[in-house]
């Protein structure tokens, strides 16, 4: 999943294993932590790295 932060012009990627539901964040933006956690929660993912 691709997420965009307009303020920093940064794309963050939420990637996960469909079997284990383990997920990682690539290039997270510190001001968007709540958004990223909300997206992972909606998909029942377990963030293991971000």
Steps between C-alpha positions, in 0.01 A plus 500: 500500500633842407434795734593861426596788729450828314697711748823307448416368151580152628348168402478239776442136414314253719602148397380174652507124476150382411539177700652627826362857484842628612556847356775755452504871422749629245593870524254592778444868583510574874198735485290227336549225759133498603385474137738211435393311812133556413552355151678194638227450759223522238668215314561294817876522448774470759771762448835334557720776359439862414 
